[in-house]
Amino acid sequence: MTERGVLLWIHGGGWRARSSEDGAALTGHGLRVLPATYRFVAEARWPAQLDDVRAAARAARDRAGGLPLLVGGDSAGAMLALHLALRGVDRPDDVAGALAYWPPVDPLATDWRRLRGGDDPWAELLGRRPAPGDPATLDVTVATHVGNGVPVLLVQGTADPAVPVSQSVGLAAALLAGGHPVHAWLTHGGHSLALDRPDIHATTATFLDTVLPPPTAPPAPANTRN
């Protein structure tokens, strides 16, 4: 398949570790998938993680050969991908789209706190408990940065035990209000769903068809006559 774009894939893991999902299943959509790494919370606090994936995005753009640059990730990596897309790498409009699978996006949501109880990775990311009016909490909240019009794909399992489905629902509403094209797929299942599951594959393909050039058909074989 002809490459249609370059996808910087940002892994999940609660900003604490690396999840096993590497985004390789997305190569079937004509994407060249390049991995990003970032410092974990044991090494650095926010916004060091955003700085790291910005640097990775610059390197991916240098390798893109003129292809559109997209950013994507799962869970905590999806949150970082959304920040990259909504805030830009070097300009507000230099990312073609974001693919965010089960992203945590709002550290102050009541159902997030109820679900996670005392295990709040946002607190480790910030170095303190998120709080209303706190500048770092405001900065890390994804919806704070809507408005540049970048297209966004959101995929979320309705039975996700780690990230409440309302995180994606609330963000979809904020993105739509901010003028973003949004594809949101709320589906059965929990956290860390397979990216090549038929419904997720189809939703991803539909989104990519709206933001990337169509695949180039292979040339027809030349007619030969004896």
C-alpha positions in Angstrom: 0.0 0.0 0.0 1.2 3.5 -0.8 2.1 5.6 2.2 -0.4 8.3 2.8 1.0 9.9 5.9 3.4 9.6 8.8 2.0 8.8 12.3 4.0 9.7 15.4 2.8 7.0 17.9 2.9 7.9 21.6 2.6 4.9 23.9 0.4 4.8 27.0 1.2 3.6 30.5 -0.2 6.2 32.9 2.9 8.4 32.2 4.6 5.9 34.5 5.7 3.1 32.2 5.4 1.9 28.6 2.3 0.1 27.5 2.5 -2.8 25.0 0.5 -1.1 22.2 2.9 0.2 19.6 0.5 1.3 16.9 1.8 -1.2 14.4 -1.7 -2.2 13.4 -2.2 1.2 11.9 0.3 0.6 9.1 -2.6 -1.2 7.4 -4.1 2.2 6.8 -1.2 3.4 4.7 0.6 5.1 7.6 4.3 5.0 8.4 4.3 4.6 12.2 7.2 6.1 14.1 7.5 5.7 17.9 7.9 8.5 20.4 9.4 8.2 23.9 9.1 10.6 26.8 10.2 10.9 30.4 8.1 9.1 33.0 6.8 10.8 36.1 9.6 9.3 38.2 12.1 11.3 36.1 10.3 14.6 35.4 7.0 16.5 35.9 4.7 18.1 33.4 5.3 19.7 30.9 8.6 17.7 30.3 6.5 15.0 28.6 5.1 17.5 26.1 8.5 18.8 25.4 9.8 15.3 24.7 7.0 14.4 22.3 7.4 17.7 20.5 11.0 16.9 19.9 10.0 13.5 18.6 7.4 15.1 16.3 10.1 17.4 14.8 12.3 14.3 14.1 9.3 12.5 12.6 8.5 15.5 10.4 12.1 15.6 9.1 11.7 12.0 8.1 8.2 12.4 6.5 9.5 13.4 3.1 6.6 15.8 2.6 3.9 13.4 3.8 1.3 14.8 6.2 2.2 14.4 9.9 -0.4 12.9 12.2 -0.1 12.1 15.9 -1.7 9.3 17.8 -1.5 7.2 21.0 -3.3 5.1 23.5 -4.3 6.2 27.0 -1.7 8.5 28.5 0.0 8.6 25.0 -3.3 9.7 23.5 -3.5 12.6 25.9 0.0 13.7 24.8 -1.0 13.3 21.1 -4.0 15.6 21.7 -1.8 18.2 23.3 0.5 18.0 20.3 -2.3 18.3 17.8 -4.2 21.1 19.6 -1.2 23.2 20.5 1.0 22.3 17.5 4.6 21.3 17.2 6.1 24.6 16.1 2.9 26.2 14.7 -0.7 25.8 15.6 -1.6 24.2 12.3 1.3 21.9 11.6 -0.4 18.6 12.6 -2.8 17.1 10.1 -4.9 15.1 12.6 -4.9 13.3 16.0 -5.9 9.7 16.7 -6.7 9.4 20.4 -7.6 6.0 21.7 -9.1 6.0 25.3 -7.4 9.2 26.4 -7.6 10.7 29.9 -8.2 14.4 29.3 -9.7 16.0 32.4 -8.0 15.6 35.8 -10.8 17.3 37.7 -13.8 15.2 36.5 -15.8 13.8 39.4 -16.2 10.4 37.8 -12.5 10.2 37.1 -11.7 10.7 40.8 -14.5 8.3 41.9 -13.2 5.6 39.5 -9.5 6.0 40.3 -9.8 6.6 44.0 -6.5 7.2 45.6 -4.6 6.1 42.5 -4.4 9.3 40.5 -1.6 9.4 37.9 -2.4 13.1 37.2 -1.1 13.9 40.7 2.2 12.2 39.8 2.3 13.9 36.5 1.9 17.4 38.1 3.8 16.6 41.3 0.7 17.6 43.3 -3.0 16.9 43.3 -4.9 18.6 40.5 -7.0 21.5 41.8 -9.4 24.1 40.3 -7.6 27.4 39.6 -4.2 25.8 39.6 -2.3 26.9 36.5 -0.6 23.6 35.9 -3.9 21.7 36.2 -5.4 24.1 33.7 -2.5 23.6 31.3 -2.6 19.8 31.5 -6.4 19.7 30.8 -6.8 19.0 27.1 -10.0 21.0 26.5 -8.1 24.2 27.6 -6.4 24.1 24.2 -9.2 23.6 21.7 -9.6 26.0 18.8 -7.0 25.4 16.1 -9.4 23.3 14.0 -7.3 20.2 13.7 -9.4 17.0 13.0 -9.6 14.6 15.9 -10.5 10.9 16.2 -11.7 9.7 19.7 -12.2 6.0 20.4 -13.4 4.8 23.8 -14.7 1.6 25.3 -17.9 2.1 27.3 -16.8 -0.3 30.0 -13.3 1.1 30.4 -12.2 0.5 34.0 -9.2 2.9 33.8 -10.6 6.0 31.9 -14.3 6.9 32.2 -16.1 7.1 28.9 -17.2 10.6 29.9 -13.7 11.8 29.3 -14.1 11.3 25.6 -17.7 12.4 25.5 -16.9 15.7 27.2 -13.9 16.4 25.0 -15.9 15.6 21.9 -18.4 18.3 22.9 -15.6 20.8 23.6 -13.9 20.1 20.3 -17.1 20.5 18.3 -17.9 23.7 20.1 -14.4 24.9 19.2 -14.8 24.2 15.5 -12.9 20.9 15.2 -14.0 18.1 12.8 -14.5 15.1 15.2 -15.0 11.4 14.7 -16.0 9.8 18.0 -16.5 6.1 18.4 -17.9 4.8 21.7 -18.0 1.1 21.6 -18.2 -2.1 23.7 -15.2 -3.2 25.7 -12.8 -1.8 28.2 -9.3 -0.4 28.2 -6.5 -1.2 25.7 -8.8 -2.5 22.9 -7.2 -4.0 19.8 -6.6 -1.3 17.1 -7.3 -3.9 14.4 -10.7 -4.9 15.8 -13.1 -4.6 12.9 -15.2 -1.7 14.2 -12.1 0.3 15.4 -10.3 -0.4 12.1 -13.3 0.9 10.1 -13.7 4.0 12.3 -10.0 4.8 11.9 -10.2 4.3 8.2 -13.2 6.6 7.8 -11.4 9.3 9.8 -8.2 9.0 7.8 -10.2 9.3 4.6 -11.3 12.7 5.7 -7.8 14.1 6.5 -5.4 12.4 4.1 -5.1 12.1 0.3 -6.8 8.9 -1.1 -4.6 5.9 -1.5 -2.9 5.7 -4.9 -4.1 2.7 -6.9 -1.3 0.6 -8.3 -0.7 1.0 -12.1 -2.6 -1.3 -14.3 -0.5 -4.0 -15.9 0.5 -3.2 -19.5 -1.3 -5.1 -22.2 0.9 -7.6 -23.9 0.3 -9.2 -27.2 2.0 -12.1 -28.8 
